[in-house]
């Protein structure tokens, strides 16, 4: 891979600080983000869809 590629920009990892950051952006709890990840994909767009529905 070329240096400086942004491969993991579209996914959310299970690290607590990443979950907290995403939760803050979406105005939900970190546990809600974690639950949305368990129900489907770890892609940011998919998580946002699950949170909104």
C-alpha positions in Angstrom: 0.0 0.0 0.0 1.2 3.5 -0.7 2.2 5.5 2.3 -0.5 7.8 3.6 -3.5 5.9 2.4 -6.7 6.3 4.5 -7.9 2.7 4.6 -9.8 2.6 7.9 -11.4 6.0 7.6 -14.8 4.4 6.7 -14.9 1.9 9.6 -15.2 2.3 13.4 -13.0 0.1 15.6 -13.9 -1.2 19.0 -11.4 1.0 20.8 -13.1 3.0 23.6 -11.9 6.4 22.4 -13.2 5.7 18.9 -16.6 4.6 20.1 -16.8 7.7 22.3 -15.8 10.0 19.4 -18.5 8.5 17.1 -21.1 8.7 19.9 -20.3 12.4 20.4 -20.7 13.1 16.7 -24.1 11.4 16.6 -25.4 12.5 20.0 -25.8 9.0 21.3 -24.2 6.8 23.9 -21.0 4.8 23.1 -23.0 1.6 24.0 -25.5 2.5 21.2 -22.6 2.6 18.7 -21.3 -0.7 20.0 -24.8 -2.3 19.7 -25.2 -1.0 16.1 -21.8 -2.5 15.2 -22.9 -5.9 16.6 -26.2 -5.8 14.6 -24.4 -5.3 11.3 -21.4 -3.7 9.7 -18.6 -1.6 11.2 -18.9 0.9 8.4 -19.7 4.5 9.5 -22.6 4.9 7.1 -24.2 1.6 8.1 -23.9 2.5 11.8 -25.5 5.9 11.2 -28.4 4.3 9.4 -28.9 1.9 12.3 -28.7 4.6 14.9 -31.3 6.8 13.1 -33.8 4.0 12.5 
